[in-house]
Amino acid sequence: EENLEVLTTEYGVTAGQVDDLKADLDGFLALNGQPRAYRVASVQATKDLELLFAEAKVALEKLDKVMSIFKRRDVNFYNGYLAARVIVDN
């Protein structure tokens, strides 16, 4: 802010750009002081995903049993279900 006049005239920097930079710096300083908290949150989120995948697997196994009745009744529908159940790795 002390050099705003020089920045504006010689470099074309606006007051809004300086304000944005200050806000970014404040955000960085706030995050920089809390790396442990973010690591803990990341680990917890990963554990939650493991639990959710396990629950989804159980639910899909139950659905597979229900879908088996369509194996003979509606072959196209059943084959479509099986195709949709294929896991695609990226």
C-alpha positions as a Markdown table, in Angstrom:
| # | Residue | x | y | z |
|---|---|---|---|---|
| 1 | Glu | 0.0 | 0.0 | 0.0 |
| 2 | Glu | 2.9 | 2.3 | 0.6 |
| 3 | Asn | 4.0 | 2.0 | -3.0 |
| 4 | Leu | 0.6 | 1.8 | -4.6 |
| 5 | Glu | 1.1 | 5.1 | -6.5 |
| 6 | Val | 4.3 | 3.8 | -8.1 |
| 7 | Leu | 2.8 | 0.4 | -8.7 |
| 8 | Thr | -0.2 | 2.0 | -10.4 |
| 9 | Thr | 1.7 | 4.5 | -12.6 |
| 10 | Glu | 4.7 | 2.4 | -13.6 |
| 11 | Tyr | 3.4 | -1.2 | -13.5 |
| 12 | Gly | -0.3 | -0.8 | -14.1 |
| 13 | Val | -1.3 | -2.5 | -10.8 |
| 14 | Thr | -4.7 | -1.6 | -9.5 |
| 15 | Ala | -5.8 | -1.2 | -5.9 |
| 16 | Gly | -8.2 | -4.1 | -6.4 |
| 17 | Gln | -5.2 | -6.3 | -7.4 |
| 18 | Val | -3.4 | -5.3 | -4.2 |
| 19 | Asp | -6.5 | -6.1 | -2.1 |
| 20 | Asp | -6.8 | -9.5 | -3.8 |
| 21 | Leu | -3.1 | -10.2 | -3.1 |
| 22 | Lys | -3.6 | -9.3 | 0.5 |
| 23 | Ala | -6.6 | -11.6 | 0.8 |
| 24 | Asp | -4.7 | -14.4 | -0.8 |
| 25 | Leu | -1.8 | -13.9 | 1.6 |
| 26 | Asp | -4.2 | -13.9 | 4.6 |
| 27 | Gly | -5.7 | -17.1 | 3.4 |
| 28 | Phe | -2.3 | -18.7 | 2.9 |
| 29 | Leu | -1.2 | -17.7 | 6.4 |
| 30 | Ala | -4.3 | -19.1 | 7.9 |
| 31 | Leu | -3.8 | -22.4 | 6.1 |
| 32 | Asn | 0.0 | -22.5 | 6.7 |
| 33 | Gly | -0.6 | -22.6 | 10.5 |
| 34 | Gln | -2.9 | -25.7 | 10.3 |
| 35 | Pro | -1.1 | -28.4 | 8.3 |
| 36 | Arg | -1.7 | -31.1 | 11.0 |
| 37 | Ala | -5.5 | -30.4 | 11.1 |
| 38 | Tyr | -5.7 | -30.9 | 7.3 |
| 39 | Arg | -3.7 | -34.1 | 7.5 |
| 40 | Val | -6.1 | -35.5 | 10.2 |
| 41 | Ala | -9.1 | -34.4 | 8.2 |
| 42 | Ser | -7.7 | -36.2 | 5.1 |
| 43 | Val | -7.0 | -39.4 | 7.0 |
| 44 | Gln | -10.5 | -39.3 | 8.4 |
| 45 | Ala | -12.1 | -38.8 | 5.0 |
| 46 | Thr | -10.1 | -41.7 | 3.6 |
| 47 | Lys | -11.3 | -44.0 | 6.5 |
| 48 | Asp | -14.9 | -42.8 | 5.8 |
| 49 | Leu | -14.5 | -43.8 | 2.2 |
| 50 | Glu | -13.3 | -47.3 | 3.1 |
| 51 | Leu | -16.4 | -47.8 | 5.3 |
| 52 | Leu | -18.7 | -46.5 | 2.6 |
| 53 | Phe | -17.1 | -48.8 | 0.0 |
| 54 | Ala | -17.6 | -51.7 | 2.3 |
| 55 | Glu | -21.2 | -50.8 | 2.8 |
| 56 | Ala | -21.7 | -50.4 | -0.9 |
| 57 | Lys | -20.2 | -53.8 | -1.6 |
| 58 | Val | -22.7 | -55.4 | 0.9 |
| 59 | Ala | -25.6 | -53.6 | -0.7 |
| 60 | Leu | -24.6 | -54.6 | -4.2 |
| 61 | Glu | -24.2 | -58.2 | -3.2 |
| 62 | Lys | -27.8 | -58.2 | -1.9 |
| 63 | Leu | -28.9 | -56.5 | -5.1 |
| 64 | Asp | -27.1 | -59.1 | -7.2 |
| 65 | Lys | -29.2 | -61.8 | -5.5 |
| 66 | Val | -32.4 | -59.9 | -6.2 |
| 67 | Met | -31.4 | -59.3 | -9.8 |
| 68 | Ser | -30.8 | -63.1 | -10.4 |
| 69 | Ile | -34.6 | -63.5 | -10.9 |
| 70 | Phe | -34.2 | -61.5 | -14.1 |
| 71 | Lys | -31.6 | -63.8 | -15.5 |
| 72 | Arg | -34.3 | -65.9 | -17.3 |
| 73 | Arg | -37.2 | -63.4 | -17.2 |
| 74 | Asp | -35.6 | -60.5 | -19.0 |
| 75 | Val | -32.1 | -61.4 | -20.3 |
| 76 | Asn | -31.4 | -58.0 | -21.9 |
| 77 | Phe | -32.2 | -56.2 | -18.6 |
| 78 | Tyr | -30.0 | -58.7 | -16.6 |
| 79 | Asn | -27.1 | -58.4 | -19.1 |
| 80 | Gly | -27.4 | -54.6 | -18.9 |
| 81 | Tyr | -27.3 | -54.8 | -15.1 |
| 82 | Leu | -24.1 | -56.9 | -15.3 |
| 83 | Ala | -22.5 | -54.5 | -17.7 |
| 84 | Ala | -23.3 | -51.6 | -15.4 |
| 85 | Arg | -21.7 | -53.5 | -12.4 |
| 86 | Val | -18.3 | -53.8 | -14.1 |
| 87 | Ile | -15.8 | -51.6 | -12.2 |
| 88 | Val | -13.7 | -49.4 | -14.5 |
| 89 | Asp | -10.3 | -48.4 | -13.3 |
| 90 | Asn | -9.1 | -45.0 | -14.5 |
